[in-house]
Amino acid sequence: MPSYALSQGLVWFTGQNLMCYTENGGSSFWFMTKSSAAPIVSEYFHGLGYELDWESHVTTIEEFANAPFDVYIAEQKVGDLVIVPPRRYAFLCFLMNSTSSRCG
């Protein structure tokens, strides 16, 4: 079962990511929450014993599925621009090919 590293902690500005290059048809999966859910996201993961802002937390699909907030998922491929709203948590996983991935 794959795990997904917390890419960023709570950020107060709008972020963006343009995928310009990948090898072997790779892509990225973004897992994001609503800006308004930030307090609930923090409380949920702290309740599980995780410190989110250290950028070292790794979460599982089960933790996302059991979360008391909505999680929005987007796949990013070459040429795609992802806009991440302010005051949110974003999780990122890179799928490099059908057999390997890198999260973080």
N, CA, C and O atoms as a GROMACS GRO file, in nm:
protein
  416
    1MET      N    1   0.085  -0.119   0.000
    1MET     CA    2   0.000   0.000   0.000
    1MET      C    3   0.089   0.124   0.000
    1MET      O    4   0.173   0.138   0.089
    2PRO      N    5   0.074   0.214  -0.096
    2PRO     CA    6   0.158   0.333  -0.102
    2PRO      C    7   0.129   0.429   0.013
    2PRO      O    8   0.017   0.436   0.064
    3SER      N    9   0.232   0.503   0.052
    3SER     CA   10   0.219   0.610   0.149
    3SER      C   11   0.253   0.740   0.078
    3SER      O   12   0.322   0.738  -0.024
    4TYR      N   13   0.206   0.852   0.130
    4TYR     CA   14   0.226   0.980   0.066
    4TYR      C   15   0.286   1.078   0.163
    4TYR      O   16   0.232   1.100   0.272
    5ALA      N   17   0.397   1.137   0.127
    5ALA     CA   18   0.467   1.230   0.215
    5ALA      C   19   0.401   1.367   0.211
    5ALA      O   20   0.352   1.412   0.107
    6LEU      N   21   0.400   1.432   0.325
    6LEU     CA   22   0.348   1.567   0.331
    6LEU      C   23   0.449   1.658   0.265
    6LEU      O   24   0.561   1.675   0.315
    7SER      N   25   0.410   1.718   0.154
    7SER     CA   26   0.500   1.802   0.078
    7SER      C   27   0.523   1.936   0.147
    7SER      O   28   0.636   1.985   0.150
    8GLN      N   29   0.420   1.994   0.202
    8GLN     CA   30   0.432   2.124   0.265
    8GLN      C   31   0.342   2.129   0.387
    8GLN      O   32   0.242   2.058   0.396
    9GLY      N   33   0.382   2.213   0.480
    9GLY     CA   34   0.295   2.240   0.593
    9GLY      C   35   0.194   2.346   0.554
    9GLY      O   36   0.171   2.372   0.436
   10LEU      N   37   0.135   2.407   0.653
   10LEU     CA   38   0.038   2.512   0.629
   10LEU      C   39   0.108   2.634   0.569
   10LEU      O   40   0.201   2.688   0.629
   11VAL      N   41   0.064   2.676   0.450
   11VAL     CA   42   0.125   2.788   0.380
   11VAL      C   43   0.019   2.896   0.360
   11VAL      O   44  -0.098   2.864   0.334
   12TRP      N   45   0.058   3.021   0.372
   12TRP     CA   46  -0.037   3.133   0.369
   12TRP      C   47  -0.050   3.201   0.234
   12TRP      O   48  -0.117   3.303   0.223
   13PHE      N   49   0.014   3.146   0.130
   13PHE     CA   50   0.008   3.209  -0.002
   13PHE      C   51  -0.036   3.107  -0.106
   13PHE      O   52  -0.033   2.987  -0.082
   14THR      N   53  -0.076   3.157  -0.222
   14THR     CA   54  -0.114   3.069  -0.333
   14THR      C   55   0.014   3.010  -0.394
   14THR      O   56   0.110   3.082  -0.422
   15GLY      N   57   0.012   2.879  -0.414
   15GLY     CA   58   0.127   2.812  -0.473
   15GLY      C   59   0.095   2.765  -0.613
   15GLY      O   60  -0.022   2.755  -0.651
   16GLN      N   61   0.199   2.735  -0.690
   16GLN     CA   62   0.179   2.682  -0.824
   16GLN      C   63   0.292   2.586  -0.855
   16GLN      O   64   0.401   2.597  -0.801
   17ASN      N   65   0.263   2.493  -0.945
   17ASN     CA   66   0.364   2.397  -0.988
   17ASN      C   67   0.336   2.363  -1.133
   17ASN      O   68   0.228   2.314  -1.166
   18LEU      N   69   0.432   2.389  -1.219
   18LEU     CA   70   0.423   2.355  -1.362
   18LEU      C   71   0.516   2.238  -1.387
   18LEU      O   72   0.637   2.249  -1.366
   19MET      N   73   0.462   2.125  -1.433
   19MET     CA   74   0.546   2.011  -1.464
   19MET      C   75   0.604   2.030  -1.604
   19MET      O   76   0.531   2.029  -1.703
   20CYS      N   77   0.735   2.048  -1.610
   20CYS     CA   78   0.803   2.074  -1.737
   20CYS      C   79   0.870   1.952  -1.795
   20CYS      O   80   0.892   1.946  -1.916
   21TYR      N   81   0.904   1.855  -1.712
   21TYR     CA   82   0.979   1.739  -1.760
   21TYR      C   83   0.949   1.619  -1.672
   21TYR      O   84   0.924   1.633  -1.552
   22THR      N   85   0.950   1.502  -1.731
   22THR     CA   86   0.940   1.376  -1.658
   22THR      C   87   1.006   1.267  -1.740
   22THR      O   88   1.021   1.280  -1.861
   23GLU      N   89   1.044   1.162  -1.674
   23GLU     CA   90   1.101   1.047  -1.744
   23GLU      C   91   1.001   0.932  -1.741
   23GLU      O   92   0.925   0.916  -1.646
   24ASN      N   93   1.002   0.852  -1.846
   24ASN     CA   94   0.919   0.731  -1.853
   24ASN      C   95   0.770   0.757  -1.833
   24ASN      O   96   0.700   0.673  -1.776
   25GLY      N   97   0.721   0.871  -1.879
   25GLY     CA   98   0.578   0.900  -1.867
   25GLY      C   99   0.530   0.922  -1.725
   25GLY      O  100   0.414   0.897  -1.694
   26GLY      N  101   0.619   0.968  -1.638
   26GLY     CA  102   0.585   0.989  -1.498
   26GLY      C  103   0.481   1.098  -1.477
   26GLY      O  104   0.456   1.180  -1.566
   27SER      N  105   0.420   1.098  -1.361
   27SER     CA  106   0.322   1.201  -1.325
   27SER      C  107   0.328   1.222  -1.174
   27SER      O  108   0.396   1.148  -1.103
   28SER      N  109   0.256   1.321  -1.127
   28SER     CA  110   0.247   1.350  -0.984
   28SER      C  111   0.100   1.346  -0.944
   28SER      O  112   0.012   1.383  -1.021
   29PHE      N  113   0.076   1.302  -0.823
   29PHE     CA  114  -0.058   1.307  -0.766
   29PHE      C  115  -0.057   1.403  -0.650
   29PHE      O  116   0.022   1.390  -0.557
   30TRP      N  117  -0.147   1.500  -0.657
   30TRP     CA  118  -0.162   1.600  -0.552
   30TRP      C  119  -0.285   1.566  -0.469
   30TRP      O  120  -0.392   1.541  -0.524
   31PHE      N  121  -0.270   1.563  -0.339
   31PHE     CA  122  -0.379   1.541  -0.244
   31PHE      C  123  -0.392   1.671  -0.167
   31PHE      O  124  -0.300   1.708  -0.094
   32MET      N  125  -0.505   1.741  -0.181
   32MET     CA  126  -0.520   1.873  -0.119
   32MET      C  127  -0.649   1.881  -0.039
   32MET      O  128  -0.746   1.808  -0.063
   33THR      N  129  -0.647   1.971   0.056
   33THR     CA  130  -0.766   1.998   0.137
   33THR      C  131  -0.816   2.139   0.108
   33THR      O  132  -0.744   2.220   0.048
   34LYS      N  133  -0.936   2.167   0.149
   34LYS     CA  134  -0.988   2.304   0.140
   34LYS      C  135  -0.911   2.392   0.237
   34LYS      O  136  -0.866   2.346   0.341
   35SER      N  137  -0.896   2.518   0.201
   35SER     CA  138  -0.831   2.613   0.291
   35SER      C  139  -0.904   2.619   0.425
   35SER      O  140  -0.840   2.628   0.530
   36SER      N  141  -1.035   2.615   0.421
   36SER     CA  142  -1.114   2.627   0.544
   36SER      C  143  -1.099   2.505   0.635
   36SER      O  144  -1.138   2.511   0.752
   37ALA      N  145  -1.045   2.395   0.584
   37ALA     CA  146  -1.028   2.273   0.664
   37ALA      C  147  -0.896   2.270   0.739
   37ALA      O  148  -0.871   2.175   0.813
   38ALA      N  149  -0.811   2.370   0.724
   38ALA     CA  150  -0.678   2.368   0.784
   38ALA      C  151  -0.678   2.334   0.933
   38ALA      O  152  -0.598   2.252   0.976
   39PRO      N  153  -0.766   2.395   1.015
   39PRO     CA  154  -0.764   2.359   1.158
   39PRO      C  155  -0.801   2.214   1.183
   39PRO      O  156  -0.745   2.149   1.271
   40ILE      N  157  -0.896   2.161   1.106
   40ILE     CA  158  -0.939   2.022   1.123
   40ILE      C  159  -0.829   1.926   1.077
   40ILE      O  160  -0.806   1.824   1.140
   41VAL      N  161  -0.761   1.960   0.967
   41VAL     CA  162  -0.650   1.877   0.917
   41VAL      C  163  -0.540   1.869   1.022
   41VAL      O  164  -0.490   1.760   1.053
   42SER      N  165  -0.503   1.983   1.076
   42SER     CA  166  -0.399   1.987   1.178
   42SER      C  167  -0.439   1.906   1.301
   42SER      O  168  -0.359   1.828   1.352
   43GLU      N  169  -0.560   1.924   1.348
   43GLU     CA  170  -0.608   1.851   1.466
   43GLU      C  171  -0.610   1.701   1.440
   43GLU      O  172  -0.570   1.622   1.526
   44TYR      N  173  -0.656   1.660   1.323
   44TYR     CA  174  -0.665   1.518   1.288
   44TYR      C  175  -0.527   1.452   1.291
   44TYR      O  176  -0.509   1.349   1.355
   45PHE      N  177  -0.430   1.511   1.221
   45PHE     CA  178  -0.298   1.449   1.215
   45PHE      C  179  -0.222   1.461   1.347
   45PHE      O  180  -0.146   1.370   1.383
   46HIS      N  181  -0.242   1.569   1.420
   46HIS     CA  182  -0.182   1.578   1.554
   46HIS      C  183  -0.240   1.470   1.644
   46HIS      O  184  -0.169   1.412   1.727
   47GLY      N  185  -0.369   1.442   1.629
   47GLY     CA  186  -0.434   1.336   1.706
   47GLY      C  187  -0.377   1.198   1.676
   47GLY      O  188  -0.382   1.108   1.759
   48LEU      N  189  -0.322   1.182   1.555
   48LEU     CA  190  -0.257   1.056   1.517
   48LEU      C  191  -0.110   1.054   1.561
   48LEU      O  192  -0.040   0.955   1.540
   49GLY      N  193  -0.065   1.164   1.623
   49GLY     CA  194   0.073   1.171   1.672
   49GLY      C  195   0.173   1.225   1.572
   49GLY      O  196   0.293   1.204   1.588
   50TYR      N  197   0.127   1.296   1.468
   50TYR     CA  198   0.216   1.346   1.364
   50TYR      C  199   0.235   1.497   1.377
   50TYR      O  200   0.142   1.569   1.413
   51GLU      N  201   0.356   1.543   1.348
   51GLU     CA  202   0.386   1.685   1.342
   51GLU      C  203   0.396   1.724   1.195
   51GLU      O  204   0.497   1.698   1.131
   52LEU      N  205   0.293   1.785   1.141
   52LEU     CA  206   0.284   1.810   0.998
   52LEU      C  207   0.387   1.908   0.944
   52LEU      O  208   0.440   1.886   0.835
   53ASP      N  209   0.417   2.011   1.015
   53ASP     CA  210   0.501   2.116   0.960
   53ASP      C  211   0.649   2.079   0.950
   53ASP      O  212   0.730   2.160   0.906
   54TRP      N  213   0.684   1.959   0.990
   54TRP     CA  214   0.823   1.914   0.976
   54TRP      C  215   0.851   1.858   0.838
   54TRP      O  216   0.965   1.824   0.809
   55GLU      N  217   0.752   1.848   0.753
   55GLU     CA  218   0.764   1.794   0.617
   55GLU      C  219   0.822   1.653   0.617
   55GLU      O  220   0.889   1.613   0.522
   56SER      N  221   0.798   1.580   0.723
   56SER     CA  222   0.850   1.444   0.731
   56SER      C  223   0.739   1.342   0.752
   56SER      O  224   0.765   1.222   0.755
   57HIS      N  225   0.617   1.388   0.767
   57HIS     CA  226   0.506   1.297   0.791
   57HIS      C  227   0.473   1.220   0.665
   57HIS      O  228   0.470   1.277   0.556
   58VAL      N  229   0.449   1.091   0.679
   58VAL     CA  230   0.404   1.008   0.569
   58VAL      C  231   0.266   0.955   0.606
   58VAL      O  232   0.249   0.896   0.713
   59THR      N  233   0.170   0.975   0.520
   59THR     CA  234   0.034   0.931   0.549
   59THR      C  235  -0.005   0.818   0.453
   59THR      O  236   0.059   0.798   0.350
   60THR      N  237  -0.109   0.748   0.487
   60THR     CA  238  -0.156   0.636   0.404
   60THR      C  239  -0.292   0.670   0.345
   60THR      O  240  -0.359   0.765   0.388
   61ILE      N  241  -0.332   0.592   0.247
   61ILE     CA  242  -0.465   0.608   0.188
   61ILE      C  243  -0.572   0.588   0.296
   61ILE      O  244  -0.675   0.656   0.295
   62GLU      N  245  -0.549   0.495   0.389
   62GLU     CA  246  -0.646   0.470   0.496
   62GLU      C  247  -0.665   0.594   0.583
   62GLU      O  248  -0.777   0.625   0.624
   63GLU      N  249  -0.554   0.665   0.612
   63GLU     CA  250  -0.566   0.787   0.692
   63GLU      C  251  -0.645   0.894   0.617
   63GLU      O  252  -0.725   0.966   0.677
   64PHE      N  253  -0.623   0.905   0.487
   64PHE     CA  254  -0.704   0.997   0.407
   64PHE      C  255  -0.851   0.954   0.409
   64PHE      O  256  -0.940   1.038   0.426
   65ALA      N  257  -0.877   0.825   0.392
   65ALA     CA  258  -1.014   0.774   0.386
   65ALA      C  259  -1.088   0.795   0.518
   65ALA      O  260  -1.209   0.816   0.518
   66ASN      N  261  -1.017   0.789   0.630
   66ASN     CA  262  -1.078   0.805   0.761
   66ASN      C  263  -1.083   0.950   0.809
   66ASN      O  264  -1.137   0.979   0.916
   67ALA      N  265  -1.028   1.039   0.732
   67ALA     CA  266  -1.020   1.180   0.772
   67ALA      C  267  -1.158   1.245   0.777
   67ALA      O  268  -1.246   1.214   0.696
   68PRO      N  269  -1.178   1.335   0.874
   68PRO     CA  270  -1.306   1.404   0.887
   68PRO      C  271  -1.316   1.530   0.800
   68PRO      O  272  -1.383   1.626   0.836
   69PHE      N  273  -1.248   1.530   0.686
   69PHE     CA  274  -1.250   1.642   0.593
   69PHE      C  275  -1.235   1.585   0.452
   69PHE      O  276  -1.191   1.472   0.434
   70ASP      N  277  -1.272   1.665   0.353
   70ASP     CA  278  -1.261   1.622   0.213
   70ASP      C  279  -1.116   1.632   0.166
   70ASP      O  280  -1.044   1.725   0.203
   71VAL      N  281  -1.076   1.536   0.086
   71VAL     CA  282  -0.944   1.537   0.023
   71VAL      C  283  -0.966   1.537  -0.128
   71VAL      O  284  -1.034   1.450  -0.181
   72TYR      N  285  -0.908   1.634  -0.196
   72TYR     CA  286  -0.921   1.647  -0.340
   72TYR      C  287  -0.793   1.596  -0.405
   72TYR      O  288  -0.683   1.629  -0.360
   73ILE      N  289  -0.807   1.515  -0.509
   73ILE     CA  290  -0.692   1.450  -0.573
   73ILE      C  291  -0.684   1.495  -0.719
   73ILE      O  292  -0.784   1.496  -0.791
   74ALA      N  293  -0.564   1.532  -0.762
   74ALA     CA  294  -0.541   1.571  -0.901
   74ALA      C  295  -0.414   1.503  -0.949
   74ALA      O  296  -0.315   1.497  -0.877
   75GLU      N  297  -0.418   1.450  -1.072
   75GLU     CA  298  -0.297   1.396  -1.134
   75GLU      C  299  -0.238   1.503  -1.224
   75GLU      O  300  -0.309   1.564  -1.305
   76GLN      N  301  -0.109   1.526  -1.211
   76GLN     CA  302  -0.038   1.625  -1.290
   76GLN      C  303   0.057   1.555  -1.386
   76GLN      O  304   0.139   1.473  -1.346
   77LYS      N  305   0.045   1.589  -1.515
   77LYS     CA  306   0.134   1.535  -1.618
   77LYS      C  307   0.210   1.650  -1.683
   77LYS      O  308   0.181   1.766  -1.656
   78VAL      N  309   0.306   1.618  -1.767
   78VAL     CA  310   0.387   1.720  -1.833
   78VAL      C  311   0.296   1.824  -1.898
   78VAL      O  312   0.202   1.790  -1.969
   79GLY      N  313   0.326   1.951  -1.873
   79GLY     CA  314   0.248   2.062  -1.928
   79GLY      C  315   0.135   2.107  -1.839
   79GLY      O  316   0.078   2.214  -1.863
   80ASP      N  317   0.101   2.031  -1.736
   80ASP     CA  318  -0.008   2.068  -1.645
   80ASP      C  319   0.041   2.168  -1.540
   80ASP      O  320   0.150   2.153  -1.485
   81LEU      N  321  -0.041   2.267  -1.515
   81LEU     CA  322  -0.016   2.366  -1.410
   81LEU      C  323  -0.112   2.338  -1.296
   81LEU      O  324  -0.234   2.334  -1.316
   82VAL      N  325  -0.060   2.319  -1.176
   82VAL     CA  326  -0.142   2.299  -1.058
   82VAL      C  327  -0.135   2.426  -0.974
   82VAL      O  328  -0.027   2.473  -0.940
   83ILE      N  329  -0.251   2.481  -0.940
   83ILE     CA  330  -0.261   2.596  -0.852
   83ILE      C  331  -0.311   2.546  -0.717
   83ILE      O  332  -0.414   2.480  -0.709
   84VAL      N  333  -0.236   2.578  -0.612
   84VAL     CA  334  -0.271   2.533  -0.477
   84VAL      C  335  -0.314   2.656  -0.398
   84VAL      O  336  -0.237   2.751  -0.384
   85PRO      N  337  -0.437   2.655  -0.344
   85PRO     CA  338  -0.487   2.772  -0.273
   85PRO      C  339  -0.412   2.798  -0.143
   85PRO      O  340  -0.348   2.708  -0.089
   86PRO      N  341  -0.420   2.921  -0.092
   86PRO     CA  342  -0.353   2.953   0.034
   86PRO      C  343  -0.420   2.885   0.153
   86PRO      O  344  -0.535   2.840   0.146
   87ARG      N  345  -0.346   2.880   0.262
   87ARG     CA  346  -0.393   2.825   0.390
   87ARG      C  347  -0.452   2.686   0.373
   87ARG      O  348  -0.569   2.661   0.403
   88ARG      N  349  -0.368   2.596   0.324
   88ARG     CA  350  -0.409   2.460   0.297
   88ARG      C  351  -0.293   2.366   0.326
   88ARG      O  352  -0.180   2.410   0.345
   89TYR      N  353  -0.323   2.238   0.330
   89TYR     CA  354  -0.220   2.135   0.335
   89TYR      C  355  -0.221   2.065   0.200
   89TYR      O  356  -0.328   2.036   0.146
   90ALA      N  357  -0.104   2.038   0.146
   90ALA     CA  358  -0.094   1.966   0.019
   90ALA      C  359   0.002   1.850   0.035
   90ALA      O  360   0.110   1.864   0.091
   91PHE      N  361  -0.038   1.736  -0.014
   91PHE     CA  362   0.042   1.615  -0.012
   91PHE      C  363   0.076   1.582  -0.156
   91PHE      O  364  -0.007   1.601  -0.245
   92LEU      N  365   0.196   1.533  -0.181
   92LEU     CA  366   0.241   1.511  -0.318
   92LEU      C  367   0.312   1.378  -0.330
   92LEU      O  368   0.395   1.343  -0.246
   93CYS      N  369   0.280   1.304  -0.435
   93CYS     CA  370   0.349   1.178  -0.465
   93CYS      C  371   0.382   1.176  -0.613
   93CYS      O  372   0.296   1.203  -0.696
   94PHE      N  373   0.508   1.143  -0.646
   94PHE     CA  374   0.552   1.132  -0.785
   94PHE      C  375   0.543   0.987  -0.829
   94PHE      O  376   0.599   0.899  -0.764
   95LEU      N  377   0.474   0.960  -0.938
   95LEU     CA  378   0.470   0.827  -0.997
   95LEU      C  379   0.562   0.830  -1.118
   95LEU      O  380   0.528   0.888  -1.221
   96MET      N  381   0.679   0.766  -1.106
   96MET     CA  382   0.779   0.775  -1.212
   96MET      C  383   0.753   0.675  -1.324
   96MET      O  384   0.783   0.703  -1.440
   97ASN      N  385   0.699   0.560  -1.291
   97ASN     CA  386   0.655   0.464  -1.391
   97ASN      C  387   0.564   0.364  -1.320
   97ASN      O  388   0.524   0.388  -1.206
   98SER      N  389   0.532   0.255  -1.384
   98SER     CA  390   0.436   0.163  -1.325
   98SER      C  391   0.491   0.086  -1.206
   98SER      O  392   0.414   0.020  -1.135
   99THR      N  393   0.622   0.092  -1.182
   99THR     CA  394   0.681   0.013  -1.072
   99THR      C  395   0.752   0.094  -0.967
   99THR      O  396   0.797   0.036  -0.868
  100SER      N  397   0.765   0.225  -0.983
  100SER     CA  398   0.836   0.304  -0.882
  100SER      C  399   0.767   0.437  -0.858
  100SER      O  400   0.700   0.492  -0.946
  101SER      N  401   0.785   0.486  -0.738
  101SER     CA  402   0.731   0.617  -0.703
  101SER      C  403   0.823   0.683  -0.602
  101SER      O  404   0.902   0.616  -0.537
  102ARG      N  405   0.812   0.814  -0.589
  102ARG     CA  406   0.887   0.890  -0.490
  102ARG      C  407   0.793   0.993  -0.433
  102ARG      O  408   0.732   1.070  -0.508
  103CYS      N  409   0.780   0.995  -0.304
  103CYS     CA  410   0.690   1.088  -0.238
  103CYS      C  411   0.768   1.187  -0.156
  103CYS      O  412   0.868   1.152  -0.093
  104GLY      N  413   0.722   1.310  -0.156
  104GLY     CA  414   0.787   1.409  -0.073
  104GLY      C  415   0.807   1.539  -0.142
  104GLY      O  416   0.861   1.633  -0.083
   0.00000   0.00000   0.00000
